[in-house]
């Protein structure tokens, strides 16, 4: 990804290097200062569109840099104007509304800090352990108004015994003990010890042959081949496939970002019609439901607190991706401001997806037709501590868009106390528990259905009572409600009425006179289960509803606010919708909460089979008719026939 295709193309390696150099030249990056984040500061949507339409100048290239002085805790939010080759703005971040994300360097320092704390060493000795025999898991602190924490950069620590040199430490939680660490002063502010719990002893060696059953010998190889190559084309960061075209980028905070998804309408001479201007996973949080004194604070914002994009995996052919694969390397900045390349971070391929449409007609001679569906897949995987997350965007031949999160990895375990005594965790192995928790994602969908002027309708199924018009009681219909403003645009799903949200153009109609539109379909899973008065409900307010709708503003980027780490709450979506701006016929952004509520089971140990969750955007009146009538039939010559009868 080294070619600047659009004004929103990700920063190139050269731009990252120049950004860091300008920051250093401005005297902002001393010996103890770390580059927490470096990324593109995207120009206003209308500036981008005007440039592409030839009616405006090319927008300036600007980078955003977050800096943290690890010696003093001083933090700055810096804007670098790459077009002008200068630092354009410097804003001090005082931490009162959240501070900088946690550094990898800070993660790595915690073991050494606690090894020097007598109270920690003594607590481990009570359990027959030394500091050298445990591995500390440094975890984001949240905000709980605990004494002595205000104004400090805090991290909280749980630990695991390295009881098996060949196995995973996650199998041996040292329960009943936690530590709170000041990362700037580099000392513990509190050691919490509520008592000694038995250390689970069964090892976890699933990564080794001796840790698994004998291999399943009956599975034969599956090979996916495309003798003529894939159907997609990649030029820089632009992808075209079938009737679709879009751009993609990668950000240290959000990971994979899709730009300007558009569909070439076969019934309108291939007119390229916009659907989504920008799509990303703008935040995710993992709130735990264990109220123990050593665990009540467990909730992690993997996007805002940890910047999960920087932990993207290098993917492997035949293991992570199968078929005719196109890989893309990603260039990010490390904490010294240097370029760090992640090879094969993004995977692009196409998949067969079963039947697209089919009909065998009893009245029409020679009418037995079937077509195969296929989809384009663009994805990446990231590992944040014990969990691994895959994010997959699917584009289908019929205009549908789907997003899927795949969750796997290793459970964050505790000692098992018994379900009657402690009904907040499941036993997954002898003496080993896994606390109940959720994984809640926020997809930011900057919509552009046939242009900038859109509206959102909430559509519910409606039962019709028996009446003179419905004498046999079989009728049902639907109710469509236009969402007029942002205050009305904070919505909850309702499976009992099959609730969906239609994003419609207020300027264009199809041949039937209906507004062209796309439907957001939620999976109807629980939103945040924590009490509304809880700290996490304030900090992750976006998780309390399935949908928030706002009017586009370029500064409104993240659902939990700009600075999530130790943010007391109130930022992000609650602040965005407070102005109650009108939405009808405006440039709208959907923020969709989706996720998994996880009550762990024995089958989730020692490594979790993938769980799936997501949502879809489906055309509804966007096309005049089925847009896939131009999809050719598959020739099944190797089977001695073909997949259609009509010509």
Secondary structure, DSSP 8 states (H G I E B T S, - for coil): -----STT----HHHHHHHHHHHHHTT---TTEEEEEEEE----HHHHHHHHHTSS-----EEEEEEEETTT--EEEEEEETTTTEEEEEEEE-STT-B----HHHHHHHHHHHHT-HHHHHHHHHTT--GGGEEEEEEE------TT-TTS-EEEEEEEE---TTS-GGGSB-TTEEEEEETTTTEEEEEEE------------TTSGGGS----TT--------TT--SEEEETTEEEETTEEEEEEEETTTEEEEEEEEEEEGGGTTEEEEEEEEEEEEEEEEEB----TTTTT-EEETTTTT-GGGGB----BTTTB-SS-EEEEEEEE-TTS-EEEEEEEEEEEEEEEEEEEEEE-SSSTT-EEEEEEEEEEEEEEEEETTEEEEEEEEEETTS-EEEEEEEEE---EEE---TTT-TTEEEEETTEEEE-EEEEEEEEEEE-TTSS-EEEEEEEEEE---BTTBTTS--EEEEEEE--BTTTTEE---GGGT-EEEEEEEEEE-TTS-EEEEEEE--------S-TTSHHHHHTGGGGSSEEEEE--TT---TT-S--BT--S--THHHHGGG--B-TTB-EEEEEEEEEEE---GGGSSSEEEEEEEEEEEESSSSSS-TTTT------GGGTS-SB---
